[in-house]
């Protein structure tokens, strides 16, 4: 059975392939020109107007920062405590070995 990481990679690969297929069918908007069928006369190319935003630049919008609750970091204190105990034990073992072997 495939691992989760491989399944996720396959899913992302399929999504990117689907995006590429979609983009092939779209006309290019980057040129800023309007294309006309060949049977009609071709007029002067007109630049495409950029979309007008609804907010004015004089009124800046304040974005609220996401709040991180203590519930998301519950495991940190227990992990730090465990690491401290292990580090202390290793230091004590090294000190004892220094006196025994030295």
VMD Tcl script that draws the C-alpha trace (Angstrom):
set ca {
  {0.00 0.00 0.00}
  {1.35 3.44 -0.94}
  {2.47 5.81 1.80}
  {0.56 8.99 2.53}
  {3.35 11.15 1.15}
  {3.23 9.37 -2.19}
  {-0.54 9.70 -2.36}
  {-0.28 13.39 -1.59}
  {2.42 13.84 -4.23}
  {0.27 12.05 -6.80}
  {-2.70 14.25 -5.93}
  {-0.64 17.44 -6.30}
  {0.72 16.17 -9.60}
  {-2.78 15.59 -10.93}
  {-3.87 19.07 -9.81}
  {-0.93 20.73 -11.54}
  {-1.61 18.77 -14.74}
  {-5.25 19.88 -14.65}
  {-4.17 23.52 -14.22}
  {-1.82 23.25 -17.19}
  {-4.60 21.81 -19.35}
  {-6.90 24.66 -18.34}
  {-4.29 27.28 -19.16}
  {-3.70 25.86 -22.65}
  {-7.29 26.59 -23.65}
  {-7.32 30.17 -22.36}
  {-6.40 33.08 -24.60}
  {-3.41 35.07 -23.48}
  {-4.39 38.24 -21.62}
  {-0.83 39.36 -21.02}
  {-0.41 41.03 -24.40}
  {-3.17 43.57 -23.73}
  {-4.46 43.28 -27.27}
  {-7.90 42.40 -28.49}
  {-7.90 39.70 -31.14}
  {-10.34 39.78 -34.06}
  {-11.32 37.01 -36.46}
  {-9.30 36.95 -39.68}
  {-12.32 37.59 -41.93}
  {-12.87 41.06 -40.41}
  {-10.63 44.06 -40.60}
  {-8.12 44.32 -37.82}
  {-8.45 47.52 -35.83}
  {-5.76 49.24 -33.81}
  {-4.93 47.23 -30.71}
  {-6.38 48.73 -27.55}
  {-4.88 48.17 -24.14}
  {-7.10 46.41 -21.68}
  {-8.10 48.55 -18.71}
  {-7.02 47.19 -15.34}
  {-9.88 46.38 -12.98}
  {-10.76 49.18 -10.59}
  {-10.61 48.20 -6.95}
  {-13.55 49.01 -4.74}
  {-11.40 50.29 -1.88}
  {-9.67 53.60 -2.20}
  {-5.98 53.88 -1.36}
  {-6.70 56.71 1.09}
  {-8.52 54.35 3.46}
  {-6.13 51.58 4.41}
  {-7.75 48.38 5.59}
  {-6.44 46.94 8.79}
  {-6.05 43.18 8.66}
  {-6.67 41.44 11.94}
  {-3.81 39.14 12.83}
  {-4.76 35.54 13.49}
  {-4.78 34.75 17.19}
  {-2.83 31.73 18.31}
  {-4.41 30.11 21.25}
  {-2.52 28.23 23.94}
  {-4.45 25.12 22.92}
  {-2.37 24.78 19.75}
  {0.88 24.61 21.78}
  {-0.22 22.24 24.56}
  {2.47 19.69 23.77}
  {5.40 22.15 23.90}
  {5.65 22.38 27.69}
  {5.59 18.59 28.12}
  {8.23 18.15 25.38}
  {10.52 20.77 26.91}
  {10.20 19.14 30.32}
  {11.05 15.72 28.87}
  {14.05 17.13 26.98}
  {15.31 18.87 30.11}
  {15.13 15.67 32.13}
  {16.97 13.69 29.44}
  {19.66 16.37 29.06}
  {20.16 16.49 32.84}
  {20.48 12.71 33.02}
  {23.08 12.72 30.23}
  {25.14 15.42 31.95}
  {25.07 13.48 35.25}
  {26.13 10.29 33.44}
  {29.03 12.15 31.78}
  {30.18 13.56 35.14}
  {30.04 10.11 36.78}
  {31.94 8.55 33.86}
  {34.57 11.29 34.09}
  {35.31 10.40 37.73}
  {35.13 6.62 37.15}
  {37.30 6.50 34.05}
  {39.51 9.50 34.72}
}
mol new
graphics top color blue
foreach p $ca { graphics top sphere $p radius 0.5 }
foreach p [lrange $ca 0 end-1] q [lrange $ca 1 end] { graphics top cylinder $p $q radius 0.2 }
display resetview
